[in-house]
């Protein structure tokens, strides 16, 4: 565990924390069959793009990868394609593990939020 923790950068930790928190909230609202608050619906994609951009900037600097000219627009339109491509390009097969961890956190937190709501209201 000690060898793994120093490899996680601060932006990556914030990315996972943000993802788990927002997906758990979404899971609770889905279980309640209620609409998400408008502020959440507005701020969620903005926050996700910000934290993905922060992580990508820090990680690309550490790996010596150059950015495109307008990274903001590029991330806004293509982050679901850019992130997997970047991980596979810079990490090879280990990038698949990072993708699986991201997908697992995304789906797992959504399910955990829904299950938590069901257990607390049952």
Buried (B, 14 or more C-beta within 10 A) or exposed (E): EEEEEEEEBEBBEBBBEBBBEBBBBBBBBBBEEEEBEEEBEEEBEEBBBBBBBBBBBBBBEEEEEEEEEEBEEBBEEEBEEBBBEBBBEBBEEEBEEBBEEBEEBBEBBBBBBBBBBEEEEE
